[in-house]
Amino acid sequence: MADEPRRRPPPAARRFNLVAVRFSGRWYAPRWVRLEHRGRRSGRAYSTPLALVATRGTDLIIGLPWGRRTDWLRNLQSGGGEVTWRGATAEVVGVDFVGVEEVLPLASRPIRAILVRSGLTDFIALHRGPRRSEHADP
């Protein structure tokens, strides 16, 4: 999919992410994951909030509404990262692309309905390693 056009989130989504990163990964926001990663070229540290679609064992299933060429995903693939969900942080030990046919049976009924209506077909499974730490929420 190297020739897939690069899609960018709209400005409203970028503004939302500035707020979402503050609560993502916390125990009180179970649908939000926070990904810590570094820029491929700059080495700059980034925090990206991601909407959780479903879980599968230690995998977190994340939708890709902006496609497979988003900066955060490319950074993760080239340099790794850490993911925090429900207050627990773990290293991302792998990423696999998964299709909607694998995701729908894992998703809750309301999320499944949203996925079907949205037409979203591209997802990743973030494979988590052992928990590194527990973060206490204020």
FENFENQUI-V928410 format. One record per residue. N is the residue number from 1. BURIAL is b if it has 9 or more other C-alpha atoms within 8 Angstrom, else e. Layout:
[[N/BURIAL] [N/BURIAL]]
This chain:
[[1/e] [2/e] [3/e] [4/e] [5/e] [6/e] [7/e] [8/e] [9/e] [10/e] [11/e] [12/e] [13/e] [14/b] [15/e] [16/e] [17/b] [18/e] [19/e] [20/b] [21/b] [22/e] [23/b] [24/b] [25/b] [26/b] [27/b] [28/e] [29/b] [30/b] [31/e] [32/b] [33/b] [34/b] [35/b] [36/b] [37/b] [38/b] [39/b] [40/b] [41/e] [42/e] [43/e] [44/e] [45/e] [46/b] [47/b] [48/b] [49/b] [50/b] [51/b] [52/b] [53/b] [54/b] [55/b] [56/e] [57/e] [58/e] [59/b] [60/b] [61/b] [62/b] [63/b] [64/b] [65/e] [66/b] [67/b] [68/e] [69/b] [70/b] [71/e] [72/e] [73/b] [74/b] [75/b] [76/b] [77/e] [78/e] [79/b] [80/b] [81/b] [82/b] [83/b] [84/b] [85/b] [86/b] [87/b] [88/b] [89/b] [90/b] [91/b] [92/b] [93/b] [94/e] [95/b] [96/e] [97/e] [98/b] [99/b] [100/b] [101/e] [102/e] [103/b] [104/b] [105/e] [106/b] [107/b] [108/e] [109/e] [110/e] [111/b] [112/b] [113/e] [114/e] [115/b] [116/e] [117/e] [118/e] [119/e] [120/b] [121/e] [122/b] [123/b] [124/b] [125/b] [126/b] [127/b] [128/b] [129/b] [130/e] [131/b] [132/e] [133/e] [134/e] [135/e] [136/e] [137/e] [138/e]]
